[in-house]
């Protein structure tokens, strides 16, 4: 795996330095920023592979940074992991809805952060090694380009939305539990945080379904999980 570039945007000096030295020592090309303004400018100028983004920053906060990154053509595919002391479900859901791929609640284990980053990158590498085009009904996935089309029109998906859609389509017709989706798409045991899956499913439905309230493709199996309808499944 090539050395991956990670930006840390964190105003707490102790946390920032701890993350910086641990990631640097773990083989990541790491740069740390103490303010949202400096971190955002760096992302938009030279996008990294991953951003560890503190939510509660003075000045421009993590929410606004996330919005601007997702709106940028050059940086929209950067993986964003939010670091937050806020553990309430509403804060986590909002972070996911505006474009974060994941979040870690403080206090956290530095080893957990490193493990999570490596799991994300391994999963992306596996997807790139298996670039089968998948087409089901009006939806087509081009894994090597990380592009999704609905009725031949390109759909803008966040990193985790793309990973989730690709996994669902590759497993069309199978019932997949929330825990299974967390383990295989997020790449680690995320026990107790199945709301993460629900938020991403809701966002996907808005983008790929004709009617998100009456989904044709992504079906909910109450108390079980989700299933992607295997309508005319094709692998090209």
C-alpha positions in Angstrom: 0.0 0.0 0.0 1.4 3.4 -1.0 2.0 5.9 1.8 -1.3 7.7 2.4 -1.7 11.4 3.2 -3.6 12.3 6.3 -4.5 15.8 7.5 -5.3 16.4 11.2 -7.5 19.4 12.0 -7.6 19.7 15.8 -7.3 22.8 18.1 -6.4 20.8 21.2 -2.6 20.8 21.2 -2.2 17.6 23.2 -4.6 15.6 21.0 -3.2 17.1 17.8 0.4 16.2 18.7 -0.5 12.7 20.0 -2.3 11.9 16.7 0.4 13.4 14.6 3.3 11.5 16.1 1.4 8.2 16.3 0.2 8.4 12.6 3.6 9.6 11.5 5.2 6.6 13.3 2.7 4.3 11.7 3.7 5.2 8.2 1.2 7.9 7.2 2.3 11.1 5.5 0.8 13.3 8.2 0.3 17.1 8.5 -1.5 18.7 11.5 -3.4 22.0 11.6 -4.5 23.9 14.6 -7.4 25.9 13.0 -10.2 25.2 10.7 -9.2 27.9 8.3 -5.7 26.6 7.8 -6.8 23.0 7.5 -9.6 23.8 5.0 -7.2 25.9 2.8 -4.8 22.9 2.7 -7.5 20.4 1.8 -8.8 22.6 -1.1 -5.3 23.2 -2.4 -3.8 19.7 -2.1 -6.4 17.1 -1.0 -5.2 14.3 1.2 -6.5 10.8 1.3 -8.1 11.2 4.8 -8.9 14.0 7.1 -9.3 13.6 10.9 -11.5 16.6 11.6 -12.4 18.0 15.0 -16.0 19.1 15.2 -15.8 21.9 17.7 -13.2 24.3 16.3 -13.0 28.0 16.9 -13.9 30.1 13.9 -15.0 27.8 11.1 -16.2 24.5 12.7 -16.0 20.9 11.5 -19.5 21.0 10.0 -18.7 23.9 7.7 -15.4 22.4 6.7 -17.1 19.2 5.8 -19.8 21.1 3.7 -17.1 23.0 1.8 -15.0 20.0 1.1 -18.0 18.0 -0.3 -18.9 21.0 -2.5 -15.4 21.1 -3.9 -14.7 19.4 -7.2 -11.0 18.7 -6.4 -11.6 17.5 -2.8 -15.1 16.0 -2.7 -13.8 12.4 -2.5 -11.6 12.9 0.5 -12.4 10.5 3.4 -13.6 12.6 6.4 -13.5 11.2 9.9 -14.9 13.5 12.5 -13.4 13.7 16.0 -15.9 15.0 18.5 -16.5 15.1 22.2 -20.2 15.1 21.5 -21.6 11.6 21.9 -25.3 12.4 21.3 -26.9 10.6 18.4 -28.1 13.8 16.9 -24.6 15.2 16.5 -23.4 12.0 14.9 -26.3 11.9 12.5 -25.8 15.5 11.5 -22.1 14.9 10.8 -22.9 11.9 8.6 -25.7 13.7 6.8 -23.5 16.7 5.8 -20.8 14.4 4.4 -18.6 12.8 7.0 -17.7 9.2 6.3 -17.3 8.2 10.0 -16.8 9.7 13.4 -14.8 8.9 16.6 -16.1 10.1 19.9 -13.5 11.5 22.4 -11.9 10.2 24.5 -10.6 7.6 22.0 -7.8 5.1 21.7 -5.0 6.2 19.4 -4.6 2.6 18.4 -8.2 2.5 17.4 -7.8 5.5 15.2 -4.8 3.9 13.4 -6.6 0.6 13.0 -9.7 2.3 11.6 -7.7 4.3 9.0 -5.9 1.2 7.9 -9.2 -0.7 7.6 -10.7 2.0 5.4 -7.7 2.1 3.1 -7.5 -1.7 2.8 -11.1 -1.8 1.8 -10.6 0.9 -0.8 -7.6 -1.1 -2.2 -9.7 -4.2 -2.4 -12.4 -2.4 -4.3 -9.8 -1.1 -6.8 -8.5 -4.6 -7.3 -11.9 -6.0 -8.2 -13.3 -3.4 -10.7 -16.3 -5.4 -12.0 -18.9 -3.2 -13.4 -22.3 -4.0 -11.8 -25.7 -3.1 -13.3 -29.0 -3.7 -11.7 -32.1 -2.2 -13.3 -31.4 1.5 -14.0 -28.4 1.6 -11.7 -24.8 1.0 -12.8 -21.6 1.1 -10.7 -18.1 1.6 -12.2 -15.8 0.7 -9.2 -12.5 1.6 -10.9 -13.7 5.1 -11.4 -15.8 5.1 -8.3 -18.8 6.4 -10.3 -22.5 5.5 -10.0 -25.1 6.1 -12.7 -28.9 6.2 -12.5 -30.7 6.2 -15.8 -27.3 6.9 -17.4 -26.9 10.1 -15.4 -23.9 10.4 -13.0 -24.9 10.6 -9.3 -22.7 12.3 -6.8 -22.1 9.9 -3.9 -20.0 10.4 -0.8 -17.2 7.9 -0.1 -19.2 5.7 2.3 -22.4 6.0 0.2 -20.5 4.6 -2.8 -18.9 1.8 -0.8 -22.3 0.9 0.7 -24.1 1.0 -2.6 -21.4 -1.1 -4.3 -21.6 -3.7 -1.5 -25.4 -3.9 -1.6 -25.4 -4.3 -5.4 -22.6 -7.0 -5.3 -24.8 -8.9 -2.8 -28.1 -8.2 -4.4 -30.9 -10.5 -3.3 -29.2 -11.3 0.0 -30.5 -10.1 3.3 -27.8 -8.1 5.1 -27.9 -7.2 8.7 -26.9 -3.8 10.0 -24.0 -5.4 11.9 -22.8 -7.2 8.7 -22.9 -3.9 6.8 -20.9 -2.2 9.5 -18.3 -5.0 9.6 -17.9 -5.3 5.8 -18.4 -1.7 4.6 -17.0 0.3 7.6 -14.5 -2.4 8.2 -14.7 -2.8 12.0 -17.1 -3.8 14.7 -19.2 -0.8 15.3 -21.5 -2.3 18.0 -24.3 -0.1 19.1 -24.0 2.4 16.3 -26.3 0.9 13.7 -27.8 4.3 13.2 -24.8 5.0 11.0 -26.1 2.5 8.4 -29.6 3.8 8.6 -28.5 7.4 7.8 -26.4 6.3 4.8 -29.3 4.1 3.5 -31.6 7.1 3.8 -29.2 9.3 1.8 -28.7 6.6 -0.8 -32.5 6.2 -1.3 -32.8 10.0 -1.9 -30.2 9.8 -4.6 -31.0 6.6 -6.5 -34.7 5.9 -5.9 -37.6 7.4 -7.8 -39.4 7.6 -4.5 -37.3 7.4 -1.4 -40.5 6.7 0.7 -41.4 3.7 -1.5 -38.0 2.3 -2.5 -37.7 0.0 -5.5 -34.1 -1.1 -4.9 -33.1 -0.9 -1.3 -35.6 -2.8 0.8 -35.9 -2.7 4.6 -36.5 -5.9 6.5 -37.8 -4.7 9.8 -35.7 -5.8 12.8 -33.3 -7.6 10.4 -31.6 -5.3 7.9 -31.6 -4.4 4.3 -31.7 -6.1 0.9 -30.9 -4.8 -2.6 -33.5 -6.1 -5.1 -31.8 -8.4 -7.7 -33.8 -7.0 -10.7 -32.1 -8.1 -13.8 -28.7 -8.3 -12.2 -25.8 -8.0 -14.6 -22.1 -8.1 -14.2 -20.4 -6.8 -17.3 
